Amino acid sequence: MAIDATDVAALFHSSSGSAPAYQRLKDLVSEQIATGRWTEGEMLPSESRLVESLGLSRMTINRALRELSAAGLVVRTAGVGTFVAAHKGSSALFEVRNIADEVHHRGHRHRTEVAFVREEPADAPVRRLFDLPEGRPVFHSLVVHYEQDVAIQLEDRLVNPELAPEYLAQDFTTRTPNDYLSRIAPLGRGEHVVEAVLATPDECERLDIDAGEPCLLIRRRTWSQDRLVSAARLLHPGSRYRLEGTFESP
């Protein structure tokens, strides 16, 4: 579906403000996408049509579209056109948040599919990681998180049974592992390590992505009262997710 250039012109000429023309056009496009009036895959008018209908220079139009593309709001394909980009969920880089809350905050539906939640023998590296005595098992869960029925995260989590003894009895289709653990073992400290990786064939199948698609992997460890509660691998398809964070100088 294509967006009509006359509609864009009407919106542009009804807007006011002292901002430069390219910024006003950027703001207009951003607002239409944010409010859902323009949706994923819709084609924007060509530069030539925008020049004609808006009465702006090609340089001004090009700058607005170029900066919208850099912001990830539109996708420009040479010889084809400019399209509203696919929505990417986002996650806070410097915080440990519940993914269900992030999805709901965006006004979308969250659901999970649980591959397994089980007890496993803990090998020597895992025992050292959790400071477990020999012979003590570890809890292991594998859960896929969905936003609007699109897989956005594969959560592969090891859990300390001494700090979450009832973990295996939880229904993780109704609450997330993060939500449960944060309630029974309040977070004292967290660690994130972020990598760009390729998913394994099994992970590709679970996330419904093509082999070779770049993914974001977050290795997350959380502690409560100086004891490690869980160690998780959070795998996100790169085309569907992004990480963001803010910081201030001291």
N, C-alpha and C positions, 0 to 999 in steps of 0.2 A: 504494500500500500504506500502511496506517495503523499507527502504533505503538500498542500496547495500553496504556491508562492503568494497568491493574493491573500490568503489567510495570514501568512507570515507578515506580509506588508501591513495588513490591518492592525495586527498586534503591535508591530514595531512603531507605527505612526501614532498609535494611541498611548504609547508609553511616554514618559517624561523623565527629565533629569538632565543633569549637566555632564554626565559621564560621556566619554568619547563614543562615537557611533559603534565601533567594533565591540566595546564593552557592553553597550546596550543590547546588541544582537546576541552576544554570548549569554547575558543574563536572561534574555527572552527564551532562548533555546533551553538553557538549564532549567528554567522554571517550568516550561512545558513538559520536560522529561521527568522532573521531580514530582510533579503533580499527577503524572500518569496520563496526561492528555496525548502526548506522543509516546508511543510504546516501542519496545525492542523490534528492530528490523524495518521500521518505517523509513522511507527514503526522503531525505530533505531535498528541497529544490536545488537545482544545479547552481553553480556560482553565477553563470550567465543570467539565469532567471532571477536570482536574488539581486544582482546588479540592476537589472531592468526594473524590477518591482519595488525595490527599496530606494533606488536613486543614489546608491553608494558606489564608491569605487571598487574595482575588483580587488585592489590591495587590502581594503578594509574588510571585505567579505572573506578573503583568504585568511587574513589574520584571525578573525573570529573563529572560523572553522578549524584552523590549525591548532589554536589553543583549546578548543573544545575536544579535539582529538587527543591532544596531550593529556587532558584531564580524564580521558577514558569515557567521555559521554557520547561521542560519536566515533564511527569507524569510516575512514575514507579509503576507497578502493579506486586506484587509477583506472580511468576509462569506464568505470561503472557508476560511481556516485558516492554520496555520503549518507550513512544510515545511523539510526539511533542504536547505540551499542547495547549489548546484553548487560543486564544488571549483574553486578558483582557484590556479594555480601562482603562485609568487612568485620574484622575482629581486632580488638585492642591489642597492640603489641606489648605494652608494658603492664597489662593487668591480666588477672586470671578471672575470666568471666564465664558464665553459663551460656553455652551456645544457643540454647532454647530461648533465653531472654533476649539475646541479640536478634534472633529471627523474629520474635514477637514484637520487638521494638520497631522493626521495619514494617510492621503491619502484615507480616506473612505467617503462614502456617508451618509449624515445626512438627516433625515426627521422627521416630527412630525405628530401625530394624536391628534386632539383636541377633548376631550370628551365634554367639555363645557367651556364657558366663560360667566359669568353672574353676575348680581347684587343680593346681598342677604342682608337680615336684619342683622345688627350687634348686637350681644348680648353684655351684659355689659363687659365681659372680653375682647372681641375684640375691643370695643370702648375705653377701657382703654389702650389697647395695642397700638392703633393708635392715641390716644388722639382725638377721634371724639365726636362731640356733640350727645346727645340723638336724635334718629330718623334718623341719617345719616347712609346710607347703606355702605357695603363694597363690593369690587369686588373680585370674586373668579374664578380661572381658574384651569382646570385639563388637563394636556398635557402629552402624552407619547413620549419620544424621542427614535429614532432608529438609530443604526449604522449598515449599510449594511443589513437592514431589520430585525435586532435583537434588541428587546427592551432592552435598557440599563438604562433608568431612567423614573420614574413616578414623574412628577412635580405637586405638589398640592400647589397652591399659593394664598394667600390673599394679596390684594393690596389696598393701601390708595387712595380713589377716589379724595381726595383733591390735591394729588401730581401727579396723573395720570388720569385726567378726561376723556381722550379719550381711555382708556385701552380697553373697551368693543368693540370698533370699529376696533381693529387691527386684521389682518389676521396672526395668529400664525402658519400657515402652511408655510409661506414664511419668517418669522423672529421669533426669540424666544422671550418670555417675557423678559428674561434677557437683550437681545440686545435692545429692545424697552425701557425698564425702565432705562437702563444706559445712554441712549441718552436724555431722557426728564427729568430725575432726577439724575444727575451725582453722583456717589457713594462718600460718605464722610466717611462712616464707615461700617464695616461688622462684622458679628458674625457667627461662625460655631459651632454647637454642633453635635458630631458624636456618633451614637449608633448602636449596632448590634440588629436587630429585626427580627421577623417573619412577613411576609406580611399577610394582611387579605385575605379572599377568593376572594373578588372583585379585590384587587391589584394583586393577583396571576394570575387571568384571564387576566387582562390588560397587565401584563408583560410576560405572557405566561411562567410561571414557576410552578413547582410542589409545592404543599402545604408542608410546612416544610423546604423549602430552606432558608438558612440564607440570610439576606439582610443587606446592609449598609444604614442607614438612616442619612441624613444630615439635620439638622434643621438650616436654613439660614435666618438671618434677615439683612436687609440693610437699611442704613439711608442716607439721603441727606439733608444737611443744618440742621442737628440735628432733622429732622423729619423722623419717620419710614416710609419707602416707601413700603416695602413688607415683608411678613413672609412666607417662603416656606418650605415644606417638600419634600425633594428630595430622593426618594427611589430607590436604585440600587440592582439588583440581585448580591449576593456576588460572584457567579461563573463567572460573566461577567465584573466586575468592581473592581478597587482598588483606594485607595487614597494615594497620595504621597506628600512629602514636604521636603524642606531643610531649615536649619537654621544655624546661625552662633553664636558662643559664643560672649558676649560683649567684 
